[in-house]
């Protein structure tokens, strides 16, 4: 058995995703002696932290065991010891950064969305092919326990014929006036690649395509709930993207999905993300970790009465699915798949064309809102 190191640049290392999710996942793999490969070797990630603030980079590097860091992207890409470029920085400029990495012979792994336009997203998939390098996009939500349980029910034919899906997502993101915002200000600026649809509907695309049923068409409306906010320095700025969106997806087979997504609603449900699937033989409601089901044979028969308060406690009539499989961190799971893809040509389910599909959905949502009509989602080809 041999041990092999693999150099990985984390661009945007000091941001929330870069630090708390991706860097932590890579350090966990390295701390366990590396990723076991099919031939018995172990692949040990060697992260290099990249960002704009030397002081923050140095502090993070020190807390992470003395990692190397740099504020010079060109220098990092020119380093022959670096095999993978990973981008977790702001969406704006991501295609240019990724193309530069491909041009320097690096494999490229990207946070979503991979681009602001479908044309740019497809160009990245083509750039990977031309360079003969691996390219992939993060699809972390597929590994959430609640969604994996939901997929188990699909595979077991629990639902019968699926009739409808309802997805509710969101929470109140403070505007910074009295309470600091929980999301970075670039999320609310078009020039930085902000906007709820571009950001969150990327998740909905792969969740539906991989778990719930492929999307064939969309109808969408969106709005800006809070038009002014304060940034990280306390400066007031104008929001020029949406923070509130509602859509209907038509799925392959004809079922409809209702999508409510917002950074400006208050939560009165079991989780920040909740998906309900109703079918002829049963229904299920899944959150991030838990999943509840109700088969047809155990479905109650409530009566509607405007005169008598409802006696049934509907929540008590659902059965919770047990924890059978161990929890799997979605960011780490994605990294393990991509590292094996690079090191031993193992299959990878999220190449850059999958990232392009997410951008296609976002563009279709914006077009639907603009033209007030349904928009089809044709198959993408390179």
C-alpha positions as CSV (number, residue, x, y, z in Angstrom):
1,X,0.0,0.0,0.0
2,X,1.3,3.4,-1.0
3,X,0.3,6.9,0.2
4,X,0.0,9.6,-2.4
5,X,-0.6,13.3,-1.7
6,X,-2.8,15.4,-4.0
7,X,-2.6,19.3,-4.0
8,X,-5.9,21.1,-4.0
9,X,-6.4,24.9,-4.2
10,X,-9.4,26.1,-2.2
11,X,-10.4,29.5,-3.8
12,X,-12.5,31.4,-1.3
13,X,-11.1,29.4,1.6
14,X,-12.0,32.0,4.3
15,X,-15.7,32.1,3.3
16,X,-18.3,30.1,5.1
17,X,-18.5,27.3,2.6
18,X,-14.8,27.2,2.0
19,X,-13.9,26.9,5.7
20,X,-16.8,25.2,7.5
21,X,-17.7,22.7,4.8
22,X,-15.0,22.0,2.2
23,X,-11.8,22.6,4.1
24,X,-13.2,20.7,7.1
25,X,-14.1,17.8,4.8
26,X,-10.7,17.6,3.2
27,X,-8.9,17.8,6.6
28,X,-11.1,15.0,7.9
29,X,-10.0,12.8,5.0
30,X,-6.4,13.7,5.5
31,X,-6.7,13.2,9.3
32,X,-7.8,9.6,8.8
33,X,-4.7,8.8,6.7
34,X,-6.2,9.6,3.3
35,X,-8.9,8.2,1.1
36,X,-8.7,4.5,0.4
37,X,-8.4,3.7,-3.4
38,X,-9.4,0.5,-5.2
39,X,-5.8,-0.6,-5.5
40,X,-5.2,-0.3,-1.7
41,X,-3.3,3.0,-1.9
42,X,-4.4,6.0,0.1
43,X,-4.9,9.5,-1.4
44,X,-4.1,12.3,1.1
45,X,-5.5,15.8,0.3
46,X,-3.0,18.7,0.7
47,X,-5.1,21.9,0.7
48,X,-3.7,25.3,-0.3
49,X,-5.8,28.2,0.9
50,X,-6.5,30.9,-1.6
51,X,-8.3,34.2,-1.0
52,X,-8.0,38.0,-1.0
53,X,-7.2,38.8,2.7
54,X,-3.7,37.7,3.8
55,X,-4.5,38.3,7.4
56,X,-7.6,36.0,7.4
57,X,-5.7,33.4,5.3
58,X,-2.8,33.3,7.7
59,X,-5.1,32.9,10.7
60,X,-7.1,30.1,9.0
61,X,-3.9,28.3,7.9
62,X,-2.5,28.5,11.4
63,X,-5.7,27.1,13.0
64,X,-5.8,24.3,10.4
65,X,-2.4,22.8,11.2
66,X,-0.1,25.2,9.4
67,X,-1.4,24.9,5.9
68,X,0.1,26.8,3.0
69,X,-1.8,29.9,1.8
70,X,-1.7,32.5,-0.9
71,X,-3.4,35.6,-2.2
72,X,-2.0,35.1,-5.7
73,X,-4.3,32.9,-7.9
74,X,-2.0,32.8,-10.9
75,X,0.9,31.6,-8.7
76,X,-1.3,28.9,-7.3
77,X,-2.4,27.7,-10.8
78,X,1.2,27.7,-12.0
79,X,2.3,25.4,-9.1
80,X,2.9,21.9,-10.6
81,X,2.1,20.3,-7.2
82,X,-1.5,21.5,-7.5
83,X,-3.8,19.0,-9.3
84,X,-7.2,20.3,-8.4
85,X,-8.6,23.8,-8.5
86,X,-11.7,24.2,-6.3
87,X,-13.8,27.4,-6.3
88,X,-16.0,28.3,-3.3
89,X,-15.7,32.1,-3.7
90,X,-18.5,34.4,-5.0
91,X,-20.3,33.2,-8.1
92,X,-19.4,36.3,-10.2
93,X,-16.3,35.5,-12.3
94,X,-16.4,31.8,-11.7
95,X,-16.3,30.8,-15.4
96,X,-13.2,32.9,-16.0
97,X,-11.4,31.4,-12.9
98,X,-12.3,27.9,-13.9
99,X,-11.2,28.3,-17.5
100,X,-7.9,29.7,-16.3
101,X,-7.5,26.5,-14.2
102,X,-8.3,24.2,-17.1
103,X,-5.7,26.2,-19.2
104,X,-3.1,25.4,-16.6
105,X,-3.9,21.7,-16.7
106,X,-5.8,21.4,-13.5
107,X,-8.9,19.4,-12.7
108,X,-11.7,21.7,-11.6
109,X,-14.4,21.2,-9.0
110,X,-16.9,24.0,-8.5
111,X,-19.5,25.2,-6.0
112,X,-22.9,25.9,-7.6
113,X,-24.0,27.7,-9.6
114,X,-21.1,27.2,-12.0
115,X,-21.9,30.3,-14.1
116,X,-24.3,33.2,-14.4
117,X,-25.5,32.1,-17.9
118,X,-26.1,28.8,-19.6
119,X,-23.7,29.7,-22.4
120,X,-20.9,30.2,-19.9
121,X,-21.9,27.0,-18.1
122,X,-21.8,24.9,-21.3
123,X,-18.4,26.5,-22.2
124,X,-16.9,25.2,-19.0
125,X,-18.1,21.6,-19.8
126,X,-16.5,22.0,-23.2
127,X,-13.3,23.4,-21.7
128,X,-12.9,20.3,-19.6
129,X,-13.3,18.1,-22.6
130,X,-10.8,20.1,-24.6
131,X,-8.2,20.1,-21.8
132,X,-8.7,16.4,-21.1
133,X,-9.2,17.3,-17.4
134,X,-11.9,16.3,-15.0
135,X,-14.7,18.8,-14.1
136,X,-17.4,18.6,-11.5
137,X,-20.0,20.5,-9.5
138,X,-20.9,20.2,-5.8
139,X,-24.3,18.5,-5.2
140,X,-24.2,18.1,-1.4
141,X,-27.9,18.0,-0.7
142,X,-28.2,14.6,-2.3
143,X,-26.6,13.1,0.8
144,X,-29.0,14.6,3.4
145,X,-30.5,11.8,5.5
146,X,-34.1,13.0,4.9
147,X,-33.7,13.1,1.1
148,X,-32.0,9.7,1.1
149,X,-34.9,8.3,3.0
150,X,-37.3,9.9,0.5
151,X,-35.4,8.2,-2.4
152,X,-35.7,4.9,-0.6
153,X,-39.4,5.2,-0.7
154,X,-39.3,5.9,-4.4
155,X,-37.2,2.9,-5.0
156,X,-39.5,0.7,-2.9
157,X,-42.5,1.9,-5.0
158,X,-44.1,3.2,-1.8
159,X,-45.9,6.1,-3.5
160,X,-47.5,4.2,-6.3
161,X,-48.2,6.8,-9.0
162,X,-46.7,10.1,-7.9
163,X,-49.4,12.8,-8.1
164,X,-47.6,15.9,-6.8
165,X,-44.6,17.3,-4.9
166,X,-44.4,20.3,-2.7
167,X,-41.1,21.9,-1.7
168,X,-41.0,24.6,0.9
169,X,-37.7,26.3,1.7
170,X,-36.4,29.4,3.4
171,X,-36.1,31.5,6.5
172,X,-35.9,35.2,7.5
173,X,-32.5,36.7,6.5
174,X,-32.1,39.9,8.5
175,X,-31.4,43.1,6.6
176,X,-28.6,44.3,8.8
177,X,-30.4,47.2,10.3
178,X,-30.6,45.9,13.8
179,X,-29.4,42.3,13.5
180,X,-26.5,41.2,11.2
181,X,-27.5,39.3,8.1
182,X,-26.9,35.6,7.9
183,X,-26.0,35.7,4.2
184,X,-23.2,37.7,2.5
185,X,-24.2,40.9,0.8
186,X,-23.1,39.6,-2.7
187,X,-26.0,37.2,-2.5
188,X,-28.2,40.3,-3.0
189,X,-26.3,41.9,-5.9
190,X,-26.5,41.0,-9.5
191,X,-22.9,41.9,-10.3
192,X,-21.7,39.4,-7.7
193,X,-23.8,36.5,-9.0
194,X,-26.5,37.0,-6.4
195,X,-30.2,36.1,-6.5
196,X,-32.2,33.4,-4.8
197,X,-33.2,31.6,-8.0
198,X,-29.6,31.3,-9.3
199,X,-28.4,30.2,-5.9
200,X,-31.1,27.9,-4.6
201,X,-32.8,26.5,-7.7
202,X,-29.4,24.9,-8.6
203,X,-30.1,22.6,-5.6
204,X,-33.7,22.0,-6.7
205,X,-32.6,21.0,-10.2
206,X,-30.3,18.2,-9.1
207,X,-32.6,17.1,-6.3
208,X,-35.5,16.6,-8.7
209,X,-33.4,15.1,-11.5
210,X,-31.6,12.6,-9.2
211,X,-34.2,11.9,-6.5
212,X,-37.8,13.1,-7.3
213,X,-38.2,13.1,-11.1
214,X,-36.7,15.1,-14.0
215,X,-38.1,18.6,-14.7
216,X,-39.5,19.1,-18.2
217,X,-41.0,22.6,-17.9
218,X,-41.3,25.5,-15.4
219,X,-43.6,28.4,-14.6
220,X,-42.2,31.0,-12.2
221,X,-42.8,34.3,-10.5
222,X,-40.3,36.2,-8.2
223,X,-40.0,39.4,-6.3
224,X,-37.7,41.4,-4.1
225,X,-39.2,41.5,-0.6
226,X,-36.6,43.7,1.1
227,X,-35.3,46.3,-1.4
228,X,-32.6,47.8,0.8
229,X,-30.1,46.1,3.1
230,X,-26.8,46.8,4.9
231,X,-23.6,45.1,4.0
232,X,-20.8,43.6,6.2
233,X,-19.4,47.1,6.8
234,X,-22.8,48.5,7.8
235,X,-23.3,50.4,4.5
236,X,-26.8,50.6,3.1
237,X,-27.2,49.3,-0.5
238,X,-30.0,48.6,-3.0
239,X,-31.0,45.0,-3.6
240,X,-31.2,44.3,-7.4
241,X,-32.1,40.6,-7.3
242,X,-35.0,38.5,-6.1
243,X,-35.1,37.1,-2.6
244,X,-38.6,35.5,-2.9
245,X,-39.6,33.0,-5.6
246,X,-42.5,30.7,-6.4
247,X,-42.5,28.1,-9.2
248,X,-44.4,25.1,-10.6
249,X,-42.3,22.4,-12.1
250,X,-43.8,19.9,-14.6
251,X,-42.1,16.5,-14.1
252,X,-41.5,13.7,-16.5
253,X,-44.6,11.6,-16.4
254,X,-46.9,14.6,-15.8
255,X,-46.8,15.2,-12.0
256,X,-46.6,18.8,-10.8
257,X,-44.3,20.2,-8.1
258,X,-45.0,23.4,-6.2
259,X,-41.9,25.3,-5.2
260,X,-41.8,28.0,-2.5
261,X,-38.4,29.5,-1.8
262,X,-37.7,32.6,0.2
263,X,-35.0,34.4,2.2
264,X,-37.9,36.5,3.6
265,X,-40.3,34.2,5.3
266,X,-40.7,32.9,8.9
267,X,-40.6,29.2,9.6
268,X,-43.6,27.3,10.9
269,X,-42.8,23.8,9.7
270,X,-40.5,21.0,10.9
271,X,-37.4,22.2,9.0
272,X,-35.9,24.9,6.8
273,X,-36.3,22.6,3.8
274,X,-39.4,20.4,3.6
275,X,-40.5,18.2,0.7
276,X,-43.9,16.4,0.6
277,X,-44.6,13.8,-2.0
278,X,-48.2,12.6,-2.5
279,X,-49.0,9.4,-4.4
280,X,-51.8,7.0,-5.0
281,X,-50.5,4.5,-2.4
282,X,-48.9,6.8,0.1
283,X,-47.4,10.2,1.0
284,X,-44.1,11.2,2.7
285,X,-42.7,14.5,4.2
286,X,-39.0,14.8,4.4
287,X,-36.8,17.5,6.0
288,X,-33.0,17.7,6.1
289,X,-32.7,14.7,8.5
290,X,-36.1,13.2,9.2
291,X,-38.8,11.7,7.0
292,X,-42.4,10.8,7.9
293,X,-44.8,8.7,5.9
294,X,-48.5,7.8,5.7
295,X,-49.6,4.9,3.5
296,X,-53.0,4.8,1.9
297,X,-54.2,2.1,4.2
298,X,-53.5,4.3,7.2
299,X,-54.9,7.6,5.8
300,X,-57.5,9.2,8.0
301,X,-60.9,10.5,6.8
302,X,-61.2,14.0,8.4
303,X,-64.4,16.0,8.2
304,X,-64.5,19.6,7.4
305,X,-66.7,21.7,9.7
306,X,-66.8,25.4,10.1
307,X,-68.7,25.0,13.4
308,X,-66.6,22.5,15.3
309,X,-62.8,22.8,15.9
310,X,-60.8,20.1,14.2
311,X,-60.4,17.2,16.6
312,X,-57.7,15.3,14.7
313,X,-54.0,16.0,15.4
314,X,-52.7,15.3,11.9
315,X,-49.0,15.3,12.8
316,X,-49.6,12.3,15.1
317,X,-51.0,10.2,12.2
318,X,-47.6,10.0,10.5
319,X,-44.9,7.4,11.1
320,X,-41.3,8.4,11.2
321,X,-38.8,6.4,9.1
322,X,-36.0,5.0,11.4
323,X,-32.3,5.8,11.1
324,X,-30.9,2.8,9.2
325,X,-27.9,4.2,7.3
326,X,-25.2,6.2,9.1
327,X,-25.1,10.0,8.6
328,X,-22.8,11.0,5.6
329,X,-21.5,14.5,5.4
330,X,-22.6,15.6,1.9
331,X,-19.5,17.8,1.3
332,X,-17.1,15.1,2.3
333,X,-19.1,12.5,0.2
334,X,-18.8,14.7,-2.9
335,X,-15.1,15.2,-2.3
336,X,-14.5,11.5,-2.0
337,X,-16.3,10.8,-5.3
338,X,-14.4,13.6,-7.1
339,X,-11.0,12.5,-5.7
340,X,-11.6,8.9,-6.8
341,X,-12.7,10.3,-10.2
342,X,-9.4,12.1,-10.6
343,X,-7.2,9.4,-9.1
344,X,-8.6,6.2,-10.6
345,X,-11.2,7.2,-13.2
346,X,-14.1,6.2,-10.9
347,X,-17.5,7.3,-12.1
348,X,-18.6,10.8,-11.0
349,X,-22.3,11.6,-11.1
350,X,-22.0,15.4,-11.3
351,X,-19.8,16.5,-14.2
352,X,-20.1,20.1,-15.3
353,X,-23.0,19.4,-17.7
354,X,-25.0,18.8,-14.6
355,X,-24.0,22.2,-13.3
356,X,-25.2,23.6,-16.7
357,X,-28.6,22.1,-16.1
358,X,-29.0,24.1,-12.9
359,X,-28.2,27.3,-14.8
360,X,-30.6,26.3,-17.5
361,X,-33.4,26.0,-14.9
362,X,-32.5,29.4,-13.4
363,X,-32.6,31.0,-16.9
364,X,-35.9,29.4,-17.6
365,X,-37.4,30.7,-14.3
366,X,-36.3,34.3,-15.2
367,X,-37.7,33.9,-18.7
368,X,-41.0,32.6,-17.4
369,X,-41.3,35.5,-15.0
370,X,-40.4,38.0,-17.7
371,X,-42.7,36.6,-20.3
372,X,-45.4,35.3,-17.8
373,X,-45.6,31.8,-19.4
374,X,-44.4,28.2,-19.1
375,X,-40.9,27.5,-20.4
376,X,-39.7,24.0,-21.5
377,X,-36.4,22.6,-20.5
378,X,-34.9,20.7,-23.5
379,X,-32.1,18.2,-23.1
380,X,-28.6,19.8,-23.1
381,X,-25.9,18.7,-25.5
382,X,-22.3,19.8,-25.7
